[in-house]
Amino acid sequence: MTKWHFWRLYWRLIFLHVRAQLEFPLDFWVGVLGSALKQLTALVFLGVLFAHIPAIDGWNRWEVAFLFALVLIPQGLADIVAAGPWSLRVLVSQGGFDRILLRPAPPLLLILAQFANFHQGVATIVLGAALLVITSGHLHMVWGVASVIVFLGALGSGTVIIGAINLAANSYVFWEPTPTSALPFLFNNLIEVAKFPLSAYNNAFIRVMLTYVIPFGVISYYPGRMLLGKSAISAGAVLLTPAMAVVVAAVAYGMWKAGLARYQSSGH
């Protein structure tokens, strides 16, 4: 099979997962509602916070809410197209990964398409899009060609970064084969930090970590600064998020390959 056929297979598998979840409409919409309420709790916290302070390091409530939107949309997209690695812990620890290796397709493709968290993805994307529209209106933002390019670049790159970090964190199961590892959840929860301006964190170590090591910060903060006019739009700044997406994807792929090389069937 060619790479084109593999990509078609990937999207076909994602579509089948989505269709399966839509077979039970009531359950699907209950899941969407539950996922939306989960995200709304963070916005409630934001409202309570700004009821007591006027700004965070020069960022007002609508500007911080705009950062929330920049995180939520790629987070929702990753829930749909790259949620499969969350199944790795159970597959490896219980021997189901052997079936993946026996199928005539790249194991990574099959793992990425193993699951699609469609109801959570839809809830998060819709909430993020609504927040983007509302905050853009309150901030009187003008969306020119350059702004749209920055936004779309951040959106695509952010989806890759989130998906790659989830893959890397879940690949830890090859070294510690337990279905209850807390490491993936630790890394996944760090994305909450990216919903606030990195400049608000006085600790330089945290800012460096969230920019260059676990780069959730580049999903929202740096594109947000440019879109809100807090910094000039430049080629270097625009390329930062895509460049970090490439680096994180390469590191995640390297961890996946290293883990795959040391994998032993549950029968060994």
C-alpha positions as CSV (number, residue, x, y, z in Angstrom):
1,M,0.0,0.0,0.0
2,T,1.2,3.5,-0.8
3,K,1.3,6.4,1.8
4,W,-1.9,7.8,0.2
5,H,-3.7,4.5,0.8
6,F,-2.5,4.5,4.4
7,W,-3.9,8.1,4.9
8,R,-7.2,7.0,3.4
9,L,-7.3,4.1,5.8
10,Y,-6.6,6.4,8.7
11,W,-9.4,8.8,7.9
12,R,-11.7,5.9,7.2
13,L,-11.0,4.4,10.7
14,I,-11.6,7.8,12.3
15,F,-14.9,8.1,10.4
16,L,-16.0,4.7,11.6
17,H,-15.4,5.6,15.2
18,V,-17.3,8.8,14.7
19,R,-20.2,7.0,13.1
20,A,-20.3,4.4,15.9
21,Q,-20.6,7.1,18.5
22,L,-23.4,8.8,16.5
23,E,-25.4,5.5,16.5
24,F,-26.7,6.4,20.0
25,P,-27.7,10.1,19.7
26,L,-28.9,10.5,23.3
27,D,-25.7,9.1,24.7
28,F,-23.7,11.2,22.3
29,W,-25.3,14.5,23.3
30,V,-25.1,13.7,27.0
31,G,-21.4,13.2,26.4
32,V,-21.1,16.5,24.6
33,L,-23.0,18.2,27.4
34,G,-20.7,16.6,30.1
35,S,-17.6,17.6,28.2
36,A,-18.8,21.1,27.7
37,L,-19.6,21.5,31.4
38,K,-16.1,20.2,32.2
39,Q,-14.5,23.0,30.1
40,L,-17.0,25.6,31.4
41,T,-15.7,25.1,34.9
42,A,-12.4,26.7,33.8
43,L,-14.3,29.7,32.4
44,V,-16.2,30.0,35.6
45,F,-12.9,30.1,37.5
46,L,-11.7,32.8,35.0
47,G,-14.8,34.9,35.7
48,V,-14.4,34.6,39.5
49,L,-10.7,35.5,39.2
50,F,-11.3,38.6,37.2
51,A,-14.1,39.7,39.6
52,H,-11.3,40.3,42.1
53,I,-8.5,41.6,39.9
54,P,-8.5,43.9,36.8
55,A,-5.8,42.1,34.8
56,I,-3.1,39.5,34.9
57,D,0.3,41.0,33.9
58,G,-1.5,43.5,31.6
59,W,-3.9,40.9,30.1
60,N,-7.6,41.7,30.8
61,R,-10.3,39.1,31.1
62,W,-11.2,39.1,27.4
63,E,-7.6,38.7,26.3
64,V,-7.1,35.8,28.6
65,A,-10.4,34.3,27.4
66,F,-9.0,34.6,23.9
67,L,-6.0,32.5,24.9
68,F,-8.5,29.9,26.3
69,A,-10.1,29.8,22.8
70,L,-6.7,29.3,21.1
71,V,-6.1,26.3,23.3
72,L,-9.6,24.8,23.2
73,I,-10.0,24.5,19.5
74,P,-6.8,22.5,18.8
75,Q,-7.5,20.5,22.0
76,G,-10.8,19.5,20.5
77,L,-9.3,18.6,17.2
78,A,-6.7,16.4,18.8
79,D,-9.5,14.6,20.8
80,I,-11.0,13.6,17.4
81,V,-8.0,12.8,15.2
82,A,-5.3,11.8,17.7
83,A,-7.0,10.3,20.8
84,G,-5.9,6.7,19.9
85,P,-2.6,6.7,22.0
86,W,-4.8,6.8,25.2
87,S,-5.6,3.1,24.4
88,L,-1.9,2.1,24.4
89,R,-1.7,1.5,28.1
90,V,-4.5,-1.1,28.1
91,L,-3.4,-2.7,24.8
92,V,0.2,-3.2,25.8
93,S,-0.5,-4.4,29.4
94,Q,-3.2,-6.8,28.4
95,G,-1.6,-8.2,25.2
96,G,-4.0,-6.5,22.7
97,F,-1.1,-4.7,21.1
98,D,-0.1,-8.0,19.4
99,R,-3.1,-7.7,17.2
100,I,-2.0,-4.3,16.1
101,L,1.4,-5.6,15.0
102,L,-0.2,-8.4,13.0
103,R,-2.3,-6.1,10.8
104,P,-1.0,-5.1,7.4
105,A,-0.7,-1.4,8.2
106,P,1.8,0.8,10.1
107,P,1.2,0.3,13.9
108,L,1.4,4.0,14.6
109,L,-1.4,4.7,12.1
110,L,-3.5,2.1,13.7
111,I,-2.8,3.4,17.2
112,L,-3.6,7.0,16.2
113,A,-6.9,5.8,14.7
114,Q,-7.7,3.4,17.5
115,F,-10.2,5.8,19.0
116,A,-11.8,9.1,18.3
117,N,-13.2,11.0,21.3
118,F,-15.8,12.7,19.1
119,H,-18.3,14.0,21.7
120,Q,-15.5,15.6,23.8
121,G,-13.9,17.0,20.7
122,V,-17.1,18.5,19.4
123,A,-17.9,20.1,22.7
124,T,-14.4,21.6,23.1
125,I,-14.3,22.9,19.5
126,V,-17.8,24.5,19.7
127,L,-17.0,26.1,23.0
128,G,-13.6,27.3,21.7
129,A,-15.1,28.7,18.5
130,A,-17.9,30.5,20.4
131,L,-15.3,32.0,22.8
132,L,-13.2,33.1,19.9
133,V,-16.1,34.9,18.3
134,I,-17.2,36.6,21.6
135,T,-13.8,37.7,22.6
136,S,-12.9,39.0,19.1
137,G,-16.0,41.2,19.3
138,H,-15.2,42.5,22.7
139,L,-11.6,43.2,21.8
140,H,-12.6,44.8,18.4
141,M,-10.2,42.6,16.6
142,V,-9.6,43.1,12.8
143,W,-8.9,39.8,11.1
144,G,-6.6,40.6,8.1
145,V,-4.8,38.1,5.9
146,A,-1.7,38.0,8.3
147,S,-3.9,37.4,11.3
148,V,-5.7,34.5,9.6
149,I,-2.4,32.9,8.6
150,V,-1.1,33.2,12.2
151,F,-4.4,31.7,13.6
152,L,-4.5,28.8,11.1
153,G,-0.8,28.1,11.7
154,A,-1.4,28.0,15.5
155,L,-4.5,25.9,15.1
156,G,-2.8,23.2,13.0
157,S,0.5,23.2,14.9
158,G,-1.3,23.2,18.2
159,T,-3.2,20.1,17.2
160,V,0.0,18.4,16.2
161,I,1.7,19.4,19.5
162,I,-1.1,18.1,21.7
163,G,-1.4,14.9,19.8
164,A,2.4,14.3,19.8
165,I,2.7,15.0,23.5
166,N,-0.1,12.5,24.2
167,L,1.7,9.9,22.0
168,A,5.0,10.5,23.8
169,A,3.5,10.3,27.2
170,N,1.5,7.2,26.5
171,S,4.5,5.5,24.9
172,Y,5.9,5.4,28.4
173,V,3.9,2.1,28.7
174,F,6.6,0.3,26.8
175,W,9.0,0.9,29.7
176,E,6.4,0.6,32.5
177,P,3.6,-1.7,31.2
178,T,0.8,-0.7,33.5
179,P,-2.7,0.3,32.5
180,T,-2.9,2.8,35.4
181,S,0.1,5.0,34.7
182,A,-0.5,8.6,35.8
183,L,2.1,10.1,33.5
184,P,-0.1,10.7,30.5
185,F,-2.6,12.5,32.7
186,L,0.1,14.6,34.2
187,F,1.3,15.8,30.8
188,N,-2.3,16.2,29.5
189,N,-3.3,18.4,32.5
190,L,-0.3,20.7,31.9
191,I,-2.2,22.2,29.0
192,E,-4.3,24.1,31.5
193,V,-1.3,26.2,32.3
194,A,-1.2,27.4,28.6
195,K,-4.6,29.1,29.0
196,F,-3.0,31.9,30.9
197,P,-0.2,34.3,29.7
198,L,3.2,32.8,30.2
199,S,4.5,36.2,31.3
200,A,2.3,35.9,34.4
201,Y,4.5,33.1,35.7
202,N,7.4,34.7,37.5
203,N,9.4,31.5,37.4
204,A,11.7,31.5,34.4
205,F,12.0,27.7,34.5
206,I,8.3,27.3,34.0
207,R,8.3,29.7,31.0
208,V,11.2,27.8,29.4
209,M,9.6,24.4,30.1
210,L,6.3,25.5,28.5
211,T,8.0,27.0,25.5
212,Y,10.8,24.6,24.6
213,V,10.3,21.3,26.5
214,I,6.6,20.7,26.9
215,P,5.6,23.5,24.5
216,F,2.0,24.0,25.3
217,G,2.7,27.7,25.7
218,V,3.5,28.2,22.0
219,I,0.0,27.0,21.1
220,S,-1.7,30.1,22.6
221,Y,0.7,32.7,24.2
222,Y,2.9,33.6,21.3
223,P,0.2,33.5,18.5
224,G,-2.1,35.3,21.0
225,R,0.4,38.2,21.4
226,M,0.6,38.7,17.7
227,L,-3.2,38.4,17.1
228,L,-3.9,40.8,20.0
229,G,-1.3,43.4,18.8
230,K,0.9,42.9,21.8
231,S,3.8,42.1,19.6
232,A,4.6,42.6,15.9
233,I,3.8,39.8,13.4
234,S,7.2,38.6,12.1
235,A,8.4,35.6,10.2
236,G,10.3,34.2,13.2
237,A,7.4,34.6,15.6
238,V,4.9,33.1,13.1
239,L,7.2,30.1,12.5
240,L,7.8,29.4,16.2
241,T,4.7,27.3,16.7
242,P,5.0,25.2,13.5
243,A,8.7,24.7,14.2
244,M,8.0,23.4,17.8
245,A,5.2,21.2,16.3
246,V,7.8,19.5,14.0
247,V,10.3,19.1,16.9
248,V,7.7,17.6,19.3
249,A,6.3,15.3,16.6
250,A,9.9,14.1,15.8
251,V,10.6,13.5,19.5
252,A,7.3,11.7,20.0
253,Y,8.0,9.5,16.9
254,G,11.5,8.7,18.3
255,M,10.0,7.6,21.6
256,W,7.4,5.5,19.8
257,K,10.1,3.8,17.7
258,A,12.3,3.2,20.7
259,G,9.3,1.8,22.7
260,L,8.2,-0.4,19.8
261,A,11.8,-1.9,19.5
262,R,11.7,-3.0,23.2
263,Y,8.2,-4.3,23.2
264,Q,7.7,-7.9,24.1
265,S,4.4,-9.8,23.8
266,S,2.5,-10.5,27.0
267,G,3.4,-14.2,26.4
268,H,7.1,-13.5,27.0
